[in-house]
Amino acid sequence: MSTVLQHAALITAASACWYALAVSAAAITAVVARTADRRRDAREVLKVLVRRAR
């Protein structure tokens, strides 16, 4: 495989990992945050992150 394709695959994999980490952090925060405002904000962020294309 060419170097360009290897770098593209690496960047894609790294981006997918960071996205999964962000979704996980928002989901955990939506469940365990101390205040209702923080839980509500985390749920809104989670909705944006996992929004489906219509």
C-alpha positions as CSV (number, residue, x, y, z in Angstrom):
1,M,0.0,0.0,0.0
2,S,1.3,3.5,-0.8
3,T,2.4,5.8,2.0
4,V,-0.4,8.2,1.3
5,L,-3.1,5.5,1.8
6,Q,-1.4,4.3,5.0
7,H,-1.4,7.8,6.4
8,A,-5.1,8.3,5.4
9,A,-6.0,5.0,7.0
10,L,-4.2,6.0,10.2
11,I,-5.9,9.4,10.3
12,T,-9.3,7.8,9.8
13,A,-8.7,5.3,12.6
14,A,-7.5,7.9,15.0
15,S,-10.5,10.2,14.2
16,A,-12.9,7.3,14.8
17,C,-11.2,6.6,18.2
18,W,-11.4,10.3,19.2
19,Y,-15.1,10.4,18.1
20,A,-15.9,7.2,20.2
21,L,-14.1,8.8,23.2
22,A,-16.1,12.0,22.8
23,V,-19.4,10.1,22.6
24,S,-18.5,8.0,25.6
25,A,-17.6,11.0,27.7
26,A,-20.8,12.8,26.8
27,A,-22.9,9.6,27.6
28,I,-21.1,9.1,31.0
29,T,-21.6,12.8,31.9
30,A,-25.2,12.7,30.9
31,V,-25.7,9.9,33.5
32,V,-23.4,10.8,36.4
33,A,-23.2,14.6,36.5
34,R,-24.1,16.1,39.8
35,T,-26.4,18.8,38.6
36,A,-29.4,18.5,36.4
37,D,-28.1,21.4,34.2
38,R,-24.9,19.5,33.4
39,R,-26.8,16.3,32.7
40,R,-29.1,18.2,30.3
41,D,-26.2,19.9,28.6
42,A,-24.4,16.6,28.2
43,R,-27.6,15.0,26.7
44,E,-27.8,17.9,24.2
45,V,-24.1,17.4,23.2
46,L,-24.8,13.7,22.8
47,K,-27.7,14.4,20.5
48,V,-25.5,16.5,18.3
49,L,-22.7,13.9,18.2
50,V,-25.0,11.0,17.2
51,R,-27.4,12.9,15.0
52,R,-28.6,10.8,12.1
53,A,-28.7,12.1,8.5
54,R,-32.3,12.5,7.3
